[in-house]
Amino acid sequence: MRRWRFVVLLMLGGFGGACFSFGETGPAVTTDRKEYRPQEIVTIRLTNGSPESIFSHLGSQTPVFAIEGVEMKNAQGGWDTLSAWCRPPFCVYDMDAPAELKPQESVSWAWDPWIYTGGTRERVRPAAGTYRLRISYRPPATLPADQGSWLSAVSNEFTIR
């Protein structure tokens, strides 16, 4: 039985706001804006710019699992990786299969930003700063037994005030 806990919109048209492109040859991740207030929803869009289908949890019933990492810019200009969901062994989930995105298809999801401290059940709102999201996807399997390796695409930078 599938649970509708998140709003997932399959979009084929335009999407305003902040844009960052990895070119026409691969997946691109964008957010709807470049700046957010604390506790404000961040709409994430994954567009498949590759010539073949890709698979991602962002289009599934459990889209939060597509967020491989929430990255926050540190004082040295590097990126610290934070968790957007509670990780095993602290939490156990029924994860939906990743959804297929055909060439030029997009999927969007409204993320209510929480950071799970050390991947545990303890969560806090993101602190003020500059962020980007690392979204996981995989190409189609080349052999029936091969599921394809998981890759990631990085979003544009955005600020939480």
DRENTORKOL-3810 file (N, C-alpha, C; in nm, 4 decimals):
REM DRENTORKOL-3810
@n.u->0.0839; n.v->-0.1177; n.w->0.0000; ca.u->0.0000; ca.v->0.0000; ca.w->0.0000; c.u->0.0890; c.v->0.1247; c.w->0.0000
@n.u->0.0627; n.v->0.2122; n.w->-0.0891; ca.u->0.1425; ca.v->0.3345; ca.w->-0.0988; c.u->0.0806; c.v->0.4424; c.w->-0.0126
@n.u->0.1674; n.v->0.5186; n.w->0.0506; ca.u->0.1222; ca.v->0.6301; ca.w->0.1323; c.u->0.1564; c.v->0.7599; c.w->0.0622
@n.u->0.0626; n.v->0.8500; n.w->0.0582; ca.u->0.0841; ca.v->0.9816; ca.w->-0.0025; c.u->0.1219; c.v->1.0780; c.w->0.1076
@n.u->0.2505; n.v->1.0823; n.w->0.1425; ca.u->0.2966; ca.v->1.1728; ca.w->0.2468; c.u->0.3566; c.v->1.2997; c.w->0.1887
@n.u->0.3909; n.v->1.2925; n.w->0.0634; ca.u->0.4557; ca.v->1.4057; ca.w->-0.0008; c.u->0.3802; c.v->1.4410; c.w->-0.1278
@n.u->0.3881; n.v->1.5654; n.w->-0.1646; ca.u->0.3268; ca.v->1.6081; ca.w->-0.2897; c.u->0.4330; c.v->1.5991; c.w->-0.3978
@n.u->0.4049; n.v->1.5174; n.w->-0.4971; ca.u->0.4978; ca.v->1.5018; ca.w->-0.6079; c.u->0.4272; c.v->1.5481; c.w->-0.7339
@n.u->0.4902; n.v->1.6362; n.w->-0.8037; ca.u->0.4337; ca.v->1.6884; ca.w->-0.9277; c.u->0.5224; c.v->1.6479; c.w->-1.0431
@n.u->0.4667; n.v->1.5782; n.w->-1.1381; ca.u->0.5396; ca.v->1.5446; ca.w->-1.2587; c.u->0.5182; c.v->1.6574; c.w->-1.3563
@n.u->0.6253; n.v->1.7231; n.w->-1.3940; ca.u->0.6131; ca.v->1.8417; ca.w->-1.4774; c.u->0.6895; c.v->1.8233; c.w->-1.6065
@n.u->0.6304; n.v->1.8689; n.w->-1.7131; ca.u->0.6970; ca.v->1.8662; ca.w->-1.8429; c.u->0.7244; c.v->2.0069; c.w->-1.8933
@n.u->0.6622; n.v->2.1074; n.w->-1.8332; ca.u->0.6742; ca.v->2.2448; ca.w->-1.8806; c.u->0.7802; c.v->2.3223; c.w->-1.8064
@n.u->0.7688; n.v->2.4561; n.w->-1.8154; ca.u->0.8663; ca.v->2.5453; ca.w->-1.7540; c.u->0.8529; c.v->2.5523; c.w->-1.6040
@n.u->0.9559; n.v->2.6060; n.w->-1.5396; ca.u->0.9613; ca.v->2.6154; ca.w->-1.3946; c.u->1.0410; c.v->2.7396; c.w->-1.3617
@n.u->0.9776; n.v->2.8405; n.w->-1.3064; ca.u->1.0447; ca.v->2.9678; ca.w->-1.2808; c.u->1.1378; c.v->2.9618; c.w->-1.1628
@n.u->1.2122; n.v->3.0665; n.w->-1.1436; ca.u->1.2965; ca.v->3.0772; ca.w->-1.0265; c.u->1.4419; c.v->3.0536; c.w->-1.0589
@n.u->1.5138; n.v->3.0006; n.w->-0.9604; ca.u->1.6565; ca.v->2.9794; ca.w->-0.9737; c.u->1.6845; c.v->2.8681; c.w->-1.0729
@n.u->1.7836; n.v->2.8881; n.w->-1.1560; ca.u->1.8174; ca.v->2.7865; ca.w->-1.2553; c.u->1.9670; c.v->2.7626; c.w->-1.2544
@n.u->2.0035; n.v->2.6383; n.w->-1.2687; ca.u->2.1421; ca.v->2.5980; ca.w->-1.2827; c.u->2.1407; c.v->2.4770; c.w->-1.3720
@n.u->2.2178; n.v->2.4754; n.w->-1.4739; ca.u->2.2116; ca.v->2.3668; ca.w->-1.5703; c.u->2.3457; c.v->2.2976; c.w->-1.5801
@n.u->2.3426; n.v->2.1653; n.w->-1.5906; ca.u->2.4620; ca.v->2.0866; ca.w->-1.6143; c.u->2.4760; c.v->2.0594; c.w->-1.7632
@n.u->2.4035; n.v->2.1346; n.w->-1.8447; ca.u->2.4084; ca.v->2.1144; ca.w->-1.9886; c.u->2.2926; c.v->2.0284; c.w->-2.0340
@n.u->2.2882; n.v->2.0075; n.w->-2.1621; ca.u->2.1790; ca.v->1.9336; ca.w->-2.2228; c.u->2.2019; c.v->1.7834; c.w->-2.2169
@n.u->2.3137; n.v->1.7382; n.w->-2.1606; ca.u->2.3474; ca.v->1.5969; ca.w->-2.1707; c.u->2.3309; c.v->1.5176; c.w->-2.0420
@n.u->2.2861; n.v->1.5771; n.w->-1.9371; ca.u->2.2720; ca.v->1.5023; ca.w->-1.8132; c.u->2.1632; c.v->1.5588; c.w->-1.7251
@n.u->2.1377; n.v->1.4930; n.w->-1.6116; ca.u->2.0369; ca.v->1.5413; ca.w->-1.5185; c.u->2.0756; c.v->1.6766; c.w->-1.4583
@n.u->1.9781; n.v->1.7619; n.w->-1.4371; ca.u->1.9995; ca.v->1.8932; ca.w->-1.3752; c.u->1.9042; c.v->1.9075; c.w->-1.2576
@n.u->1.9532; n.v->1.9642; n.w->-1.1480; ca.u->1.8738; ca.v->1.9862; ca.w->-1.0273; c.u->1.8655; c.v->2.1366; c.w->-1.0031
@n.u->1.7448; n.v->2.1864; n.w->-0.9842; ca.u->1.7243; ca.v->2.3285; ca.w->-0.9563; c.u->1.6276; c.v->2.3440; c.w->-0.8403
@n.u->1.6333; n.v->2.4600; n.w->-0.7774; ca.u->1.5340; ca.v->2.4974; ca.w->-0.6760; c.u->1.4498; c.v->2.6109; c.w->-0.7344
@n.u->1.3322; n.v->2.6305; n.w->-0.6782; ca.u->1.2411; ca.v->2.7308; ca.w->-0.7340; c.u->1.2844; c.v->2.8740; c.w->-0.7062
@n.u->1.3709; n.v->2.8931; n.w->-0.6060; ca.u->1.4191; ca.v->3.0279; ca.w->-0.5734; c.u->1.5640; c.v->3.0186; c.w->-0.5269
@n.u->1.6252; n.v->3.1328; n.w->-0.5107; ca.u->1.7635; ca.v->3.1382; ca.w->-0.4619; c.u->1.7716; c.v->3.1738; c.w->-0.3139
@n.u->1.6605; n.v->3.2166; n.w->-0.2553; ca.u->1.6622; ca.v->3.2585; ca.w->-0.1148; c.u->1.5337; c.v->3.2162; c.w->-0.0456
@n.u->1.5482; n.v->3.1678; n.w->0.0789; ca.u->1.4338; ca.v->3.1198; ca.w->0.1576; c.u->1.4440; c.v->3.1724; c.w->0.2997
@n.u->1.3288; n.v->3.1879; n.w->0.3605; ca.u->1.3235; ca.v->3.2183; ca.w->0.5034; c.u->1.3280; c.v->3.0865; c.w->0.5800
@n.u->1.3622; n.v->3.0918; n.w->0.7103; ca.u->1.3619; ca.v->2.9676; ca.w->0.7890; c.u->1.2245; c.v->2.8994; c.w->0.7817
@n.u->1.2230; n.v->2.7700; n.w->0.7762; ca.u->1.1025; ca.v->2.6862; ca.w->0.7733; c.u->1.0209; c.v->2.6996; c.w->0.6453
@n.u->1.0761; n.v->2.7616; n.w->0.5436; ca.u->1.0048; ca.v->2.7768; ca.w->0.4175; c.u->1.0299; c.v->2.6545; c.w->0.3278
@n.u->0.9281; n.v->2.6133; n.w->0.2543; ca.u->0.9361; ca.v->2.4987; ca.w->0.1648; c.u->1.0297; c.v->2.5295; c.w->0.0474
@n.u->1.1151; n.v->2.4327; n.w->0.0141; ca.u->1.2058; ca.v->2.4426; ca.w->-0.0994; c.u->1.1558; c.v->2.3442; c.w->-0.2058
@n.u->1.1194; n.v->2.3947; n.w->-0.3210; ca.u->1.0743; ca.v->2.3064; ca.w->-0.4282; c.u->1.1946; c.v->2.2684; c.w->-0.5126
@n.u->1.2182; n.v->2.1376; n.w->-0.5217; ca.u->1.3324; ca.v->2.0812; ca.w->-0.5921; c.u->1.2826; c.v->2.0237; c.w->-0.7246
@n.u->1.3562; n.v->2.0497; n.w->-0.8308; ca.u->1.3190; ca.v->1.9949; ca.w->-0.9611; c.u->1.4379; c.v->1.9201; c.w->-1.0201
@n.u->1.4121; n.v->1.7968; n.w->-1.0640; ca.u->1.5116; ca.v->1.7156; ca.w->-1.1334; c.u->1.4658; c.v->1.7015; c.w->-1.2776
@n.u->1.5506; n.v->1.7432; n.w->-1.3717; ca.u->1.5199; ca.v->1.7340; ca.w->-1.5140; c.u->1.6203; c.v->1.6398; c.w->-1.5791
@n.u->1.5689; n.v->1.5447; n.w->-1.6539; ca.u->1.6553; ca.v->1.4501; ca.w->-1.7242; c.u->1.6924; c.v->1.5070; c.w->-1.8607
@n.u->1.8124; n.v->1.5597; n.w->-1.8715; ca.u->1.8603; ca.v->1.6142; ca.w->-1.9980; c.u->1.9391; c.v->1.5133; c.w->-2.0792
@n.u->1.9462; n.v->1.3884; n.w->-2.0323; ca.u->2.0213; ca.v->1.2860; ca.w->-2.1053; c.u->1.9349; c.v->1.2224; c.w->-2.2145
@n.u->1.9963; n.v->1.1550; n.w->-2.3092; ca.u->1.9203; ca.v->1.0938; ca.w->-2.4185; c.u->1.8519; c.v->0.9624; c.w->-2.3808
@n.u->1.8737; n.v->0.9131; n.w->-2.2590; ca.u->1.8066; ca.v->0.7910; ca.w->-2.2151; c.u->1.7424; c.v->0.8116; c.w->-2.0791
@n.u->1.6552; n.v->0.7210; n.w->-2.0401; ca.u->1.5857; ca.v->0.7313; ca.w->-1.9120; c.u->1.6835; c.v->0.7239; c.w->-1.7952
@n.u->1.6453; n.v->0.7879; n.w->-1.6857; ca.u->1.7155; ca.v->0.7740; ca.w->-1.5583; c.u->1.6111; c.v->0.7353; c.w->-1.4550
@n.u->1.6569; n.v->0.6952; n.w->-1.3371; ca.u->1.5676; ca.v->0.6558; ca.w->-1.2291; c.u->1.6081; c.v->0.7310; c.w->-1.1027
@n.u->1.5082; n.v->0.7822; n.w->-1.0290; ca.u->1.5349; ca.v->0.8560; ca.w->-0.9055; c.u->1.4183; c.v->0.8412; c.w->-0.8100
@n.u->1.4494; n.v->0.8443; n.w->-0.6826; ca.u->1.3442; ca.v->0.8414; ca.w->-0.5809; c.u->1.2682; c.v->0.9739; c.w->-0.5762
@n.u->1.3233; n.v->1.0798; n.w->-0.6353; ca.u->1.2550; ca.v->1.2091; ca.w->-0.6323; c.u->1.1164; c.v->1.2000; c.w->-0.6943
@n.u->1.0954; n.v->1.1115; n.w->-0.7898; ca.u->0.9655; ca.v->1.0942; ca.w->-0.8531; c.u->0.8826; c.v->0.9820; c.w->-0.7941
@n.u->0.9294; n.v->0.9221; n.w->-0.6848; ca.u->0.8599; ca.v->0.8086; ca.w->-0.6235; c.u->0.7685; c.v->0.8542; c.w->-0.5095
@n.u->0.7113; n.v->0.7564; n.w->-0.4402; ca.u->0.6284; ca.v->0.7846; ca.w->-0.3222; c.u->0.7137; c.v->0.8218; c.w->-0.2008
@n.u->0.8451; n.v->0.8012; n.w->-0.2069; ca.u->0.9361; ca.v->0.8342; ca.w->-0.0978; c.u->1.0491; c.v->0.9240; c.w->-0.1500
@n.u->1.0164; n.v->1.0471; n.w->-0.1904; ca.u->1.1146; ca.v->1.1336; ca.w->-0.2564; c.u->1.2303; c.v->1.1801; c.w->-0.1687
@n.u->1.2134; n.v->1.1841; n.w->-0.0375; ca.u->1.3215; ca.v->1.2323; ca.w->0.0483; c.u->1.4469; c.v->1.1466; c.w->0.0329
@n.u->1.4305; n.v->1.0185; n.w->-0.0041; ca.u->1.5463; ca.v->0.9311; ca.w->-0.0191; c.u->1.6332; c.v->0.9685; c.w->-0.1391
@n.u->1.5843; n.v->1.0544; n.w->-0.2258; ca.u->1.6660; ca.v->1.1031; ca.w->-0.3378; c.u->1.7703; c.v->1.2040; c.w->-0.2910
@n.u->1.7482; n.v->1.2644; n.w->-0.1736; ca.u->1.8447; ca.v->1.3636; ca.w->-0.1242; c.u->1.9613; c.v->1.2887; c.w->-0.0606
@n.u->2.0656; n.v->1.2722; n.w->-0.1393; ca.u->2.1858; ca.v->1.2036; ca.w->-0.0925; c.u->2.2546; c.v->1.2854; c.w->0.0169
@n.u->2.2477; n.v->1.4168; n.w->0.0034; ca.u->2.3071; ca.v->1.5032; ca.w->0.1038; c.u->2.2605; c.v->1.6462; c.w->0.0889
@n.u->2.2462; n.v->1.7130; n.w->0.2012; ca.u->2.2239; ca.v->1.8573; ca.w->0.2056; c.u->2.3609; c.v->1.9145; c.w->0.2365
@n.u->2.4136; n.v->1.9974; n.w->0.1477; ca.u->2.5478; ca.v->2.0500; ca.w->0.1670; c.u->2.5405; c.v->2.1966; c.w->0.2065
@n.u->2.6120; n.v->2.2299; n.w->0.3150; ca.u->2.6164; ca.v->2.3676; ca.w->0.3652; c.u->2.7580; c.v->2.4208; c.w->0.3470
@n.u->2.7684; n.v->2.5419; n.w->0.2913; ca.u->2.9001; ca.v->2.6033; ca.w->0.2693; c.u->2.9598; c.v->2.6399; c.w->0.4045
@n.u->3.0861; n.v->2.5993; n.w->0.4262; ca.u->3.1530; ca.v->2.6314; ca.w->0.5526; c.u->3.2389; c.v->2.7572; c.w->0.5385
@n.u->3.2996; n.v->2.8012; n.w->0.6473; ca.u->3.3772; ca.v->2.9256; ca.w->0.6496; c.u->3.4978; c.v->2.9221; c.w->0.5559
@n.u->3.5495; n.v->2.8029; n.w->0.5248; ca.u->3.6644; ca.v->2.7899; ca.w->0.4363; c.u->3.6234; c.v->2.7848; c.w->0.2888
@n.u->3.4924; n.v->2.7892; n.w->0.2615; ca.u->3.4441; ca.v->2.7842; ca.w->0.1238; c.u->3.4161; c.v->2.6438; c.w->0.0736
@n.u->3.4402; n.v->2.5430; n.w->0.1575; ca.u->3.4102; ca.v->2.4042; ca.w->0.1229; c.u->3.2658; c.v->2.3713; c.w->0.1594
@n.u->3.2299; n.v->2.2453; n.w->0.1440; ca.u->3.0925; ca.v->2.2016; ca.w->0.1690; c.u->3.0893; c.v->2.0910; c.w->0.2733
@n.u->3.0069; n.v->2.1103; n.w->0.3771; ca.u->2.9825; ca.v->2.0080; ca.w->0.4785; c.u->2.8532; c.v->1.9360; c.w->0.4427
@n.u->2.8544; n.v->1.8029; n.w->0.4477; ca.u->2.7368; ca.v->1.7248; ca.w->0.4110; c.u->2.6528; c.v->1.6939; c.w->0.5346
@n.u->2.5245; n.v->1.7247; n.w->0.5251; ca.u->2.4274; ca.v->1.7006; ca.w->0.6317; c.u->2.3228; c.v->1.6029; c.w->0.5791
@n.u->2.2480; n.v->1.5401; n.w->0.6694; ca.u->2.1493; ca.v->1.4407; ca.w->0.6291; c.u->2.0083; c.v->1.4980; c.w->0.6281
@n.u->1.9340; n.v->1.4691; n.w->0.5214; ca.u->1.7950; ca.v->1.5149; ca.w->0.5084; c.u->1.6957; c.v->1.4115; c.w->0.5603
@n.u->1.7452; n.v->1.2963; n.w->0.6052; ca.u->1.6567; ca.v->1.1934; ca.w->0.6585; c.u->1.7316; c.v->1.1063; c.w->0.7584
@n.u->1.6552; n.v->1.0479; n.w->0.8489; ca.u->1.7089; ca.v->0.9581; ca.w->0.9503; c.u->1.7609; c.v->0.8316; c.w->0.8823
@n.u->1.8811; n.v->0.7896; n.w->0.9175; ca.u->1.9471; ca.v->0.6763; ca.w->0.8510; c.u->1.9427; c.v->0.5498; c.w->0.9377
@n.u->1.9455; n.v->0.4323; n.w->0.8731; ca.u->1.9584; ca.v->0.3086; ca.w->0.9498; c.u->2.0912; c.v->0.3107; c.w->1.0256
@n.u->2.1032; n.v->0.2550; n.w->1.1421; ca.u->2.0069; ca.v->0.1707; ca.w->1.2119; c.u->1.9071; c.v->0.2483; c.w->1.2984
@n.u->1.9145; n.v->0.3820; n.w->1.2956; ca.u->1.8267; ca.v->0.4619; ca.w->1.3800; c.u->1.6817; c.v->0.4586; c.w->1.3335
@n.u->1.6611; n.v->0.4455; n.w->1.2052; ca.u->1.5269; ca.v->0.4405; ca.w->1.1481; c.u->1.5248; c.v->0.3343; c.w->1.0381
@n.u->1.4108; n.v->0.2707; n.w->1.0227; ca.u->1.3921; ca.v->0.1707; ca.w->0.9182; c.u->1.2697; c.v->0.2121; c.w->0.8365
@n.u->1.2798; n.v->0.2012; n.w->0.7047; ca.u->1.1739; ca.v->0.2487; ca.w->0.6166; c.u->1.1311; c.v->0.1422; c.w->0.5176
@n.u->1.0108; n.v->0.1584; n.w->0.4658; ca.u->0.9668; ca.v->0.0900; ca.w->0.3456; c.u->0.9892; c.v->0.1898; c.w->0.2331
@n.u->1.0895; n.v->0.1638; n.w->0.1505; ca.u->1.1264; ca.v->0.2570; ca.w->0.0449; c.u->1.0598; c.v->0.2156; c.w->-0.0855
@n.u->0.9987; n.v->0.3110; n.w->-0.1512; ca.u->0.9372; ca.v->0.2871; ca.w->-0.2810; c.u->1.0469; c.v->0.2717; c.w->-0.3869
@n.u->1.0152; n.v->0.2042; n.w->-0.4948; ca.u->1.1094; ca.v->0.1905; ca.w->-0.6061; c.u->1.1321; c.v->0.3272; c.w->-0.6701
@n.u->1.2510; n.v->0.3504; n.w->-0.7239; ca.u->1.2734; ca.v->0.4783; ca.w->-0.7914; c.u->1.1863; c.v->0.4904; c.w->-0.9159
@n.u->1.1497; n.v->0.6130; n.w->-0.9481; ca.u->1.0646; ca.v->0.6402; ca.w->-1.0638; c.u->1.1506; c.v->0.6642; c.w->-1.1876
@n.u->1.0956; n.v->0.6284; n.w->-1.3023; ca.u->1.1643; ca.v->0.6505; ca.w->-1.4293; c.u->1.1353; c.v->0.7917; c.w->-1.4795
@n.u->1.2386; n.v->0.8600; n.w->-1.5230; ca.u->1.2255; ca.v->0.9884; ca.w->-1.5914; c.u->1.2808; c.v->0.9695; c.w->-1.7314
@n.u->1.1959; n.v->0.9820; n.w->-1.8289; ca.u->1.2381; ca.v->0.9680; ca.w->-1.9678; c.u->1.3135; c.v->1.0935; c.w->-2.0098
@n.u->1.3825; n.v->1.0893; n.w->-2.1230; ca.u->1.4556; ca.v->1.2083; ca.w->-2.1689; c.u->1.3657; c.v->1.3321; c.w->-2.1735
@n.u->1.4157; n.v->1.4413; n.w->-2.1208; ca.u->1.3505; ca.v->1.5722; ca.w->-2.1149; c.u->1.2350; c.v->1.5803; c.w->-2.0153
@n.u->1.2059; n.v->1.4754; n.w->-1.9398; ca.u->1.1021; ca.v->1.4821; ca.w->-1.8364; c.u->1.1598; c.v->1.5429; c.w->-1.7094
@n.u->1.0718; n.v->1.6022; n.w->-1.6308; ca.u->1.1092; ca.v->1.6614; ca.w->-1.5022; c.u->1.0152; c.v->1.6115; c.w->-1.3945
@n.u->1.0635; n.v->1.6154; n.w->-1.2728; ca.u->0.9805; ca.v->1.5846; ca.w->-1.1567; c.u->1.0161; c.v->1.6867; c.w->-1.0491
@n.u->0.9148; n.v->1.7303; n.w->-0.9740; ca.u->0.9371; ca.v->1.8281; ca.w->-0.8668; c.u->0.8811; c.v->1.7748; c.w->-0.7365
@n.u->0.9390; n.v->1.8239; n.w->-0.6283; ca.u->0.8948; ca.v->1.7844; ca.w->-0.4947; c.u->0.9136; c.v->1.9018; c.w->-0.4001
@n.u->0.8141; n.v->1.9245; n.w->-0.3149; ca.u->0.8201; ca.v->2.0312; ca.w->-0.2153; c.u->0.8830; c.v->1.9745; c.w->-0.0874
@n.u->1.0085; n.v->2.0137; n.w->-0.0623; ca.u->1.0844; ca.v->1.9645; ca.w->0.0535; c.u->1.0663; c.v->2.0592; c.w->0.1710
@n.u->1.0217; n.v->2.0057; n.w->0.2828; ca.u->1.0131; ca.v->2.0789; ca.w->0.4088; c.u->1.1474; c.v->2.0559; c.w->0.4786
@n.u->1.2388; n.v->2.1537; n.w->0.4758; ca.u->1.3767; ca.v->2.1295; ca.w->0.5182; c.u->1.3933; c.v->2.0962; c.w->0.6664
@n.u->1.4477; n.v->1.9788; n.w->0.6906; ca.u->1.4916; ca.v->1.9343; ca.w->0.8222; c.u->1.6291; c.v->1.8715; c.w->0.8034
@n.u->1.7138; n.v->1.8870; n.w->0.9041; ca.u->1.8457; ca.v->1.8234; ca.w->0.9056; c.u->1.8438; c.v->1.7225; c.w->1.0203
@n.u->1.8786; n.v->1.5982; n.w->0.9888; ca.u->1.8825; ca.v->1.4914; ca.w->1.0901; c.u->2.0249; c.v->1.4801; c.w->1.1419
@n.u->2.0435; n.v->1.5159; n.w->1.2677; ca.u->2.1742; ca.v->1.5232; ca.w->1.3310; c.u->2.2421; c.v->1.3862; c.w->1.3302
@n.u->2.3533; n.v->1.3776; n.w->1.2574; ca.u->2.4274; ca.v->1.2522; ca.w->1.2487; c.u->2.3466; c.v->1.1378; c.w->1.1899
@n.u->2.2398; n.v->1.1679; n.w->1.1173; ca.u->2.1555; ca.v->1.0638; ca.w->1.0596; c.u->2.0639; c.v->0.9966; c.w->1.1604
@n.u->2.0580; n.v->1.0511; n.w->1.2841; ca.u->1.9732; ca.v->0.9934; ca.w->1.3886; c.u->1.8317; c.v->1.0511; c.w->1.3783
@n.u->1.7458; n.v->1.0162; n.w->1.4725; ca.u->1.6083; ca.v->1.0671; ca.w->1.4748; c.u->1.5998; c.v->1.2137; c.w->1.5160
@n.u->1.7071; n.v->1.2655; n.w->1.5782; ca.u->1.7073; ca.v->1.4056; ca.w->1.6231; c.u->1.7175; c.v->1.4968; c.w->1.5017
@n.u->1.6239; n.v->1.5921; n.w->1.4918; ca.u->1.6247; ca.v->1.6802; ca.w->1.3755; c.u->1.6144; c.v->1.8259; c.w->1.4169
@n.u->1.6725; n.v->1.9113; n.w->1.3318; ca.u->1.6710; ca.v->2.0554; ca.w->1.3526; c.u->1.6464; c.v->2.1223; c.w->1.2178
@n.u->1.6008; n.v->2.2449; n.w->1.2218; ca.u->1.5873; ca.v->2.3229; ca.w->1.0985; c.u->1.7266; c.v->2.3678; c.w->1.0535
@n.u->1.7469; n.v->2.3829; n.w->0.9235; ca.u->1.8778; ca.v->2.4299; ca.w->0.8758; c.u->1.9112; c.v->2.5678; c.w->0.9320
@n.u->2.0365; n.v->2.5842; n.w->0.9683; ca.u->2.0840; ca.v->2.7140; ca.w->1.0165; c.u->2.0944; c.v->2.8099; c.w->0.8979
@n.u->2.1040; n.v->2.9387; n.w->0.9282; ca.u->2.1235; ca.v->3.0372; ca.w->0.8211; c.u->2.2539; c.v->3.0063; c.w->0.7489
@n.u->2.2496; n.v->3.0159; n.w->0.6153; ca.u->2.3703; ca.v->2.9894; ca.w->0.5382; c.u->2.3400; c.v->2.9599; c.w->0.3928
@n.u->2.4450; n.v->2.9203; n.w->0.3213; ca.u->2.4347; ca.v->2.8854; ca.w->0.1800; c.u->2.4333; c.v->2.7340; c.w->0.1675
@n.u->2.3404; n.v->2.6839; n.w->0.0876; ca.u->2.3193; ca.v->2.5396; ca.w->0.0736; c.u->2.3138; c.v->2.4989; c.w->-0.0727
@n.u->2.3263; n.v->2.3690; n.w->-0.0942; ca.u->2.2948; ca.v->2.3041; ca.w->-0.2204; c.u->2.2553; c.v->2.1602; c.w->-0.1865
@n.u->2.1859; n.v->2.0957; n.w->-0.2799; ca.u->2.1383; ca.v->1.9594; ca.w->-0.2569; c.u->2.2054; c.v->1.8641; c.w->-0.3551
@n.u->2.2392; n.v->1.7474; n.w->-0.3067; ca.u->2.2941; ca.v->1.6420; ca.w->-0.3917; c.u->2.1842; c.v->1.5377; c.w->-0.4079
@n.u->2.1329; n.v->1.5234; n.w->-0.5314; ca.u->2.0199; ca.v->1.4350; ca.w->-0.5608; c.u->2.0705; c.v->1.3102; c.w->-0.6334
@n.u->2.0318; n.v->1.1931; n.w->-0.5839; ca.u->2.0780; ca.v->1.0681; ca.w->-0.6442; c.u->1.9862; c.v->1.0229; c.w->-0.7573
@n.u->2.0479; n.v->0.9569; n.w->-0.8543; ca.u->1.9765; ca.v->0.8987; ca.w->-0.9681; c.u->2.0627; c.v->0.7856; c.w->-1.0216
@n.u->2.0056; n.v->0.7031; n.w->-1.1054; ca.u->2.0853; ca.v->0.6009; ca.w->-1.1719; c.u->2.0406; c.v->0.5858; c.w->-1.3160
@n.u->2.1346; n.v->0.5473; n.w->-1.4020; ca.u->2.0985; ca.v->0.5207; ca.w->-1.5416; c.u->2.0277; c.v->0.3855; c.w->-1.5491
@n.u->1.9701; n.v->0.3522; n.w->-1.6632; ca.u->1.9057; ca.v->0.2219; ca.w->-1.6763; c.u->2.0069; c.v->0.1086; c.w->-1.6665
@n.u->1.9589; n.v->-0.0077; n.w->-1.6251; ca.u->2.0455; ca.v->-0.1252; ca.w->-1.6149; c.u->2.0925; c.v->-0.1677; c.w->-1.7534
@n.u->2.2206; n.v->-0.2029; n.w->-1.7639; ca.u->2.2736; ca.v->-0.2502; ca.w->-1.8911; c.u->2.2550; c.v->-0.4006; c.w->-1.9056
@n.u->2.2578; n.v->-0.4718; n.w->-1.7961; ca.u->2.2313; ca.v->-0.6157; ca.w->-1.7936; c.u->2.1135; c.v->-0.6399; c.w->-1.6998
@n.u->2.0370; n.v->-0.7455; n.w->-1.7210; ca.u->1.9217; ca.v->-0.7706; ca.w->-1.6334; c.u->1.9574; c.v->-0.7770; c.w->-1.4852
@n.u->2.0737; n.v->-0.8323; n.w->-1.4527; ca.u->2.1122; ca.v->-0.8444; ca.w->-1.3115; c.u->2.1731; c.v->-0.7163; c.w->-1.2562
@n.u->2.2112; n.v->-0.6224; n.w->-1.3430; ca.u->2.2769; ca.v->-0.4986; ca.w->-1.3022; c.u->2.1734; c.v->-0.3881; c.w->-1.2865
@n.u->2.1660; n.v->-0.3292; n.w->-1.1699; ca.u->2.0716; ca.v->-0.2199; ca.w->-1.1463; c.u->2.1302; c.v->-0.0842; c.w->-1.1836
@n.u->2.2560; n.v->-0.0812; n.w->-1.2207; ca.u->2.3194; ca.v->0.0464; ca.w->-1.2519; c.u->2.3696; c.v->0.1120; c.w->-1.1240
@n.u->2.4799; n.v->0.1822; n.w->-1.1315; ca.u->2.5350; ca.v->0.2467; ca.w->-1.0118; c.u->2.4622; c.v->0.3784; c.w->-0.9866
@n.u->2.4546; n.v->0.4171; n.w->-0.8611; ca.u->2.3913; ca.v->0.5441; ca.w->-0.8239; c.u->2.4898; c.v->0.6567; c.w->-0.8457
@n.u->2.4421; n.v->0.7610; n.w->-0.9083; ca.u->2.5192; ca.v->0.8818; ca.w->-0.9343; c.u->2.4488; c.v->0.9973; c.w->-0.8644
@n.u->2.5068; n.v->1.1151; n.w->-0.8700; ca.u->2.4380; ca.v->1.2298; ca.w->-0.8104; c.u->2.4568; c.v->1.3543; c.w->-0.8946
@n.u->2.3574; n.v->1.4421; n.w->-0.8861; ca.u->2.3601; ca.v->1.5731; ca.w->-0.9513; c.u->2.3455; c.v->1.6772; c.w->-0.8411
@n.u->2.4176; n.v->1.7856; n.w->-0.8534; ca.u->2.4183; ca.v->1.8900; ca.w->-0.7507; c.u->2.3320; c.v->2.0067; c.w->-0.7960
@n.u->2.2526; n.v->2.0579; n.w->-0.7038; ca.u->2.1637; ca.v->2.1705; ca.w->-0.7342; c.u->2.2400; c.v->2.3024; c.w->-0.7382
@n.u->2.1668; n.v->2.4054; n.w->-0.7767; ca.u->2.2171; ca.v->2.5413; ca.w->-0.7631; c.u->2.2337; c.v->2.5728; c.w->-0.6138
@n.u->2.3133; n.v->2.6737; n.w->-0.5847; ca.u->2.3260; ca.v->2.7202; ca.w->-0.4464; c.u->2.2040; c.v->2.8045; c.w->-0.4124
@n.u->2.1609; n.v->2.7945; n.w->-0.2853; ca.u->2.0510; ca.v->2.8774; ca.w->-0.2356; c.u->2.0814; c.v->2.9151; c.w->-0.0909
@n.u->2.0178; n.v->3.0201; n.w->-0.0457; ca.u->2.0426; ca.v->3.0741; ca.w->0.0869; c.u->1.9207; c.v->3.0574; c.w->0.1763
@n.u->1.9471; n.v->3.0193; n.w->0.3005; ca.u->1.8426; ca.v->3.0233; ca.w->0.4036; c.u->1.8861; c.v->3.1333; c.w->0.4994
@n.u->1.7974; n.v->3.2315; n.w->0.5178; ca.u->1.8282; ca.v->3.3502; ca.w->0.6002; c.u->1.8002; c.v->3.3268; c.w->0.7456
END
